[in-house]
Amino acid sequence: MAMTYTIPTPPENSFRITLELEARADRLDSVLLDALKKQSDNLALQEISKAQFKKLFTDKKVLIKGQNAKAKSPINSGTTYIDILL
C-alpha cells in the first residue's frame, strides 16, 4: 500500500518556500535564510535583513505544517514546506 502525502494548503496571505534537504539541518533559520536569498518569487523576502528575518520568528510568522516554527528548530532531511505570513 503506497503512502500518500498531501501537501498542506498554504495559509492566506503567505509565501511558501519548499526546502529540499539531503541531510538533517540543526537550525531552521540558517537554512531558511539561505533559501529565501536564492528564490526570486518574492523580492521583499529575497532582500530581507537579518533583523527583519529574526522578527518573523519573534512575531510567529514562520509556520511548518501550520505550527509556529522556532529559529533553532532542527529540520529533517527530505522536503519541508514552510509558510511565511506576510
Salt bridges, closest charged atoms under 4 A:
ASP26 OD1 - ARG24 NH1 3.32
ASP29 OD2 - ARG27 NH2 2.64
ASP34 OD2 - LYS38 NZ 3.04
ASP59 OD2 - LYS55 NZ 2.72
ASP83 OD1 - ARG16 NE 2.83
